[in-house]
């Protein structure tokens, strides 16, 4: 009976095995060499949910290099951004606006529904989203949908959820700091959490790319 129970556990896709470490996919370069060095896959996961816990005022600057690498053959979806997407800024980063869709709704349940449908569809390559208080079960549904649709969901969450045991491959906390971004790896599949470290703008590339506005607050 015990052997059968253990065998069942080993087939679950939300449990990481040490033997899987050598078989993992290569990651998507983050655009930050120091961050890539700390990530077990050498970059962002190819698909699944990445949780970004930090300021809720806009897009994490960690994602600007990723936007320039978005698949042109699949859709880029933005769900419930706190500020209005800024077309010229997105174009400057290489985003094809004809493949960009933004969904705005104040209802958390509608956001979750839209996310799950998009992730399951297989038509989206990258999804950016903002949620306020998803449950562990809701996050698990998003993770499974992202795996089925082979899509990467970059999920912005408030910092108060840092202690939640969400079943996702990567969780990190970020904050603006003097001269760069302070990052704390809370959880990563195939690797270990990391103490806070600084990603300095000057060492990571042209500051103009990192400061490109992609979400703006208009006068309306």
PETA-V959197 format. One line per field, one symbol per residue. psi: psi as a letter, one per 20 degrees, with the letter a starting at -180 (. if undefined). A space follows every 50 residues. Layout:
BEGIN
psi = ???
END
This chain:
BEGIN
psi = gghhgghghiipjjppqhiigijqqqrppiioghghhiphjjaqqhrapp poobpjibppiiighhhijppiirqopoolqirppoghgghhijpoiijp pppppiphhhggggggggghhjiphpppqpqhmqrghghgggghghggjl qpooopqqhijhipmpmqhppqpqqprojbppppohpppjaqqqrqrpnp ghiiaphhhhjppipqorj.
END
